[in-house]
Amino acid sequence: MKKQYGYMLFKRYVRFIMDHILFRHHYILGRENMPKDGEPFIVPSNHQNAAIDPVAIVLSYPQPVHPYVLTMGGVFTWNETLNKFWDWLGMLPAYRMNYEGVEETLKNTKFVVDFASDKLLENYPVMVFPEMHHHNEHWMRDWAAGYLEIAFMAARKSNYEKDVKVMPLAHHYSSYFDIQGSYMLRYGEPISLKPYYEKYQSKPRTTIREVNNLIRSRVRDMMLYTDDLDHHDLYDYVRNSKLGDEYAVQLGLKPAYLPERLESDKQLWAEMENGLVAKADGPEIVEEMQMTYEAIRDEEKRLGVKEHAAEKKRWSLLAIACSLILQLALLPLWLVSLFPWAICYFVPPMFVPGREDRNNKMFDQSLQFIVSMIVFIPLLVLITVLVLGLVWGWWWQALVWIALWWPFAMFAWDYSQWVRRTFDQIRLRLHRSETTKLDTLYGTLYRLTKQLTDKK
């Protein structure tokens, strides 16, 4: 595998944007499970967050590793110039019958499988998303087994001498849509395909199904997962509530530390699901919880406050007044801090193809991030240097101004969230009867959750 210094430099730039602006904390667990140099391996993962998922995986590999990523084939139809850039990044088109069509899939899949298997044998990791589409629920679709076609083809090309490995990977995010949250990747123990070579040669379909089910179950065990999609949003609301924080503390875990919070949330979800099945009155309790949850969301929307806002400690009038005064004083600094981030937020959507037809917030936001990172941030850096440096002769001032963009990004986000919390508190004070109703509904939801999870 050749070192590609331009790619390595670009990767450092992306890592800074990803790990310091888009997210505040990141955690990579199980990196010690990565196969040694010279061992071909493929990485199948759950698909939780559109284009952010492959970026997070690529950044988790140490330099100078240059993985290849199977990506939805549709992005290769946008622009020929972009296609060259995708190739440079190591993106390969993944054709899916339900999305790119039967004809395109049948015509191109054989080439992609052949090319990817060659890259495996050249010691380039290949990463895939067998669900074939992202989603924002904590579950998994059925897995397509094309990645095992790639892996076994690589083994066949080596006359079954190379020990091709499959390394399961699971993503988890503190939030799908808010910036400055946390994300984590957990690498599982690699699974050697060598014990399956003999069986594959006589029964390829049966072997692939067996291995695919095994790997999918490994990923499922590492992630927050439920099959009960009818109550998914209820479970998700409960785990993100004050009760979820208390549950983590009871287990001796840190609610704010994402790896430990994930373990706590998995146990809480398991107890709620077990209560639904094991308790005689479990279904009635869950249905009452569902109705309570829906009533809470209706009230929160009616008040115009963020989820769980009414759970927080209420501010005094003095605290609200002080917040408003400080916010007013800091308003000019906030307006200054919006450059260049307001441009990166509002302008890129105009350049994302098919936005109006898709109605897919997660996909569009991740593309917005990609377009900003690839086009608008470098362009705004260039414009700033040219205007301040070339026109006015302020070269060092231009560099200082650009260096301030990062802390300004943090300030702009924190300030906007502070304003949001302040106005939530004002709304809760102005609508006391609705707030009292919310408090009662929260109490009911907590009581029902504890009743459902009580092991007595």
N, C-alpha and C positions, 0 to 999 in steps of 0.2 A: 504494500500500500504506500503510494507516494505521498510525501508531504505537500500540501497545497497551501502556500502561505497566504494567498489572497483569501481563500476560504476560511483559514484560521483567524485572520484579522476580522473578517466579517462576523464570524461566530462570536468573537469577544465583544463586538459592538452590540450584537443581538442579545447576548447574555446580560450586558449592562442594562439595556432597556427593559428586558423581561424581568430581571431579578431585583431591580432597584426602582423602577417606575411603575410597571404594570402590576407587579407583586411586591410585597414588603418582606415576606419570608418564603423560603423554599427548603424542602427537605428531600434528600435522595437516600433511600434506605435499600440495603441489600446490594450496594455497588460491588461489594466483595464477591458476589456471585457471578460477576461477568466472567465469561471464559477467558483463558489466557490467550495472548497473542498467537496467531496462527491457527486457532480453532474457529471454524466457521459457525456462525450462529445467527438465528433469526429471532426477532422479538415481536410476538403478538401482544396486543394491548387492548384493554377496554377503551371506548371512545367517548369521553365525557365532555369535551369542550372544543369541538371543531378544530380550527387551525392551531389553536394554542397547544393541543396535545402533541403533535409532532415536533413543534418547536421545543417544548419542554424535554422531550426524549432526546433530541439531538444535543441539547445543551448539557444533558446529564453525562454524556460520553466525554472522557478526558481527551484533550488535544493530543495528537492530531487526527483522531479517529473521525472519519467522514462516512457516516451511515447513509444508506439509500432508503428512501421513504416511499411506500406505495400511497399515492394520493388520488383522490377522486378524479376520474378522467376528464370531467367537464372543464377543469381549470386549464387544460391544454388546448381548449378551443377558443380561448379569449383573444390571443395575440401571439404572433410568431416570435416577436422580440421577447415577450415574457417566457415563451417556451424555452428559449436559449438560456434564460436565467434559471428556470426551473431545472433544466438539465445540469447546470453548473452547481446548483444546490444539492443535487442528488435525488431529485423527485422523479418517481416513475408513475406513469398513469395506471390506475387500477380501474378496469372497466367492469361495470355492474349491469346486468341485464335489466334490472328495475329502474335504472337511472340513465345510463348511456345507450341502452337499447341492445337488443339481441344481436343485430348485425355487427355493430361496433365491437361488442364484447367478443364474439366468436372470431372476428377478424384480427384482433390485436392481442388477445390474452396469451396465445402461444409464444409470441415474441417476448412479451414482458416476463413470463415465467422463465424462458430460456435466458434472457439477459440477467435477471435477478439471481438465478442459480449460478451463473458465471461470476457475478460479483461476490457471492458467498464464498466461492472457492478462491477468490483473490483476497479473502480476509476482510471484506467490507461487510459490516453488519447490515442486515436488511430488516426494516421495521414495518409492521403491517397492522391494520385495524380490521380484524375479521368480521366485526359487526357491519362494516361497509357504510355506516352512517352514524353521525354523532347524535346525541340526545342529552337532555338535561334532567333525566331521572336516574336514580341510583339502582340500576338494573342492567341487564345485558340482553341484547337481541341474540337470536341464534347465530352461531359462528359459521361463516363460509370457510371451507378448508383449503382454499387456494394457496395459502402460505405453506401448507405441508406439501403441496405439489412442488413448490419451489425447493423446499428443503430436501425432499426425496430425489428430485431431479439432480440436485447438487451431489448427493450421495452416489447416484447412479453414474454421473459423469466422472467421479473419482474411483469407479469400479468398487464402490462400497468400502474404500479404504479410509476415507475421511470420516471422522466422527462428528457429524453435523448435530448441533444442539439447538434446542428451542428454549428460550428464556422468557417465561411469562412475566408480564408487567402490569401493574395496576396504577391508575391515576386517582387522585382525590384532590378536591378544591374546597376551600372554606366558603367560596361563593362563585357562582358561575358568571355573574355579571358585574359585580363591584370590583373596582381596581383596588390596589394596595391591600389585598388579602394574602392568603397563603396557598401554596400548592405543594403536593408531595408525590413522589414516584416511589413505588416499592417493587424492586426486582426480586422475583422468586428464584428458587434454586433451578439451575438449568436442567432440562430433561434431554438426555442423550437419545438419539434415534437409532443408535447402533443396535440395541437389542431387538429392534423392530425390522431390521433390514431383511432378514430371511423371510419373515411372514409377509412383508410388503411385496416381495418378488412373486409370491404365489397368490396373495389376496390383497392387492393394493387398496381397493375401496374399503374393505373391512378394516384394514390397518389404519388408514387415514381417519375413518370415523372414530375408532378407538382412541387414537392419540389426540384427536381434536377435542373429544369429550373430556379427556384427562386434563388437557391444558386449559380449557375453558373453566373447569372446576377449580383449578389452581388460582386463576385470576379472580374468579368469583369469591374465593375464600379470603383474598387479600383486600377486597374493596368493601365499601358499604353497599349492601345489596338486599333487595326484596323482590319477591315475585308478586306480592300483593299490591298491584298497581292501582287498584280501586281506592286504597287508603294511603298511597305513597305520600301525597301532599300533607296529610294529617301527621304521619310519622315524622316527616321532615320538619314540620312546624314544631312539633313537640321537642325534637332533639335540639332545635335551635333556640328553644325557650329557656327561661331561667331554670326550669326543671331539668333540662339537659345539662346545664352547668352544675347544678346540685348533684346530679347523678354521677358526673365525672369525679367530683370532689369526694363523694362517698366511696368510690372505688380507689381513692388515693391517687387519682390522675389529675393532670393539669388541663383545665378546660381550654386555655388559650394556646396550648402546644398541640399543633395539628396531628402529629402521629398518635399522641395519647388520646386526643379528643376522638379520633377515628375509632380507636378500640372501645372507648366508652359508648360512642354512638352505635357501634355494631352490637354491643351487649344490650343496650336499651331497645333497639329495634327488635332484636331476637326475643326479648322478654315480652314486648307488646304482641309480636306475632304468635309466640307460644301461648300467651294469655287468651288470644282470640280462639285458638284451637283447643287448648286444654281445659279452660274453664267452661262450666255448663252455661253460664250467663255471658261468656266472652263475646259472642256476636252482638248481643244487646248493648253491652258496654261500649264496644267499638262503634256501633251505629250512633249511640248518643254522643260519643266523642267526636264523630264526624260532623254531626249537626252542630255541636258546640263550636268546633273549629270553623265551620262555614259561617256561623253567626259572628264569630270574632273577626274574620276577614271582611265581612260585610261592614261591620262597625268601623274597622280601621280604614277601609276605603271611604266610607261616608265622612269620617273625620279628616281624611287626607293625611294620615300619619303613616310612618313606616311600620312594617311588621315588627311586633314586639315593643313598639315605642311606649305603650302604656304600661308595660311591665317594669320599665325603668323607674328609678327613684324620682319622685316629682320634685321639681325645682321650686325654690321659694321665689316670690316676686322680686326680691332683691337680686337673686342670682340671675333671673331672666333680664332684669334691667342692666346689670353689669355686663352681661354677655352682649346685649344689643349695643351698648356704648362702645365696648371694645371692638366689636365687629365693624361699627361705623368708623372708628379710628383706623382700623386696618384695611378698610375698603380700597383705598388707593393702591396699597401694596398688592392686594388681591388682583385688582385690575391689571397691574403691571405683570403679575405672575402668570396671567392667562396666555401670554405670548411665549412660545409658539403653540401651546397645548390646545387652545381653543380652535386654532386653524386645523390642527391634527384631528380634532374631534368632529368638526362640522364639515370640512371640505372633502376628505376622502370618500364619504358615502356617494358623492356625485360620480366617482370614478369606478364604483363597484358594479359590475354588470349584473342585470337581472334582479336588483334589490327589491323593486316593487312587486315582482311576481312571486318571489320566494316566501315572503312573510316569515323569515327565519332570523330572529334577533341574534341568536348565538353565532350563527355562521357569519352574519353581516358585521357583528362587532369584532370578530376575530380577523376578518378580512380588512376591516378598518385599521386594526392594529398593524397588520402586515403592510398595507399600503403606506401608512404613516411612517413606519420604520424604514421601508425600502426607498420611498420617494420623498415624502414631505419633510422629514427631519433633516436628511442630507441637503435637500434643496434650500431649506430655511437657514441652515448653517452657512451655505454658500452665499445666499443673498445677504445675510448679516455681515459676513466678512467683507464682501464686495462693497456694500453701502458704507459701513462704518470705517473700513480700512482703506479701500481704494478711493472712495469719494471724499471722505472727511479726514483721512489719515489717522484714524483712531484704531490702530492695529491691536494694541494690547488691551484697549477697552473692549474691542469686539470679542477677544478671547475670554476676558473676564465675564462679559455678558453671557456668552454661550455656556461657560462653566456654571453660571448661576441657574441655568434652566432646570437642572436636576433638583436642587433644593426648592426652587419655585414650584416645580410640579408637586412636590410633597405638600408645600404650603397651600397651594390652590385647592388640592383635594381635601386636606384636613379642614380648611376654612369653610368649604362648601358643606362638608358634613356637619361641622359645628353649627352653621346657620340652619341646616335642616333640623338638627336636634332642638335648637332653640325654638323654632316655629312649631315643631311638634309639641313642645311643652306649652306654648301659648295656646294652641288649639285645644289641648287637653284641659287647660284652665277655663277657656271660654265655653266649653261644652261639658259642664260638670255632670249632667244627667247621663249623657252618652258614655262619659268616662267611668262613672259608677257602674253602668251596665257592663262595660268592658271588664272592670275589676271582678264583677260577679262571674262573668263567663270564663275568665282566666282561672278563677278559683274552682269552677266546675270542671274545667279541663284537667287541672292538676289532680283533683280528687279522683276523677275517673281513670287517669293514667296510673296513679298509684294503686287503685283498686284492680286494674287490669294486670299490673306487673307484680302484685303482691303474691308471693309464692305459697301463702297459707291456704 
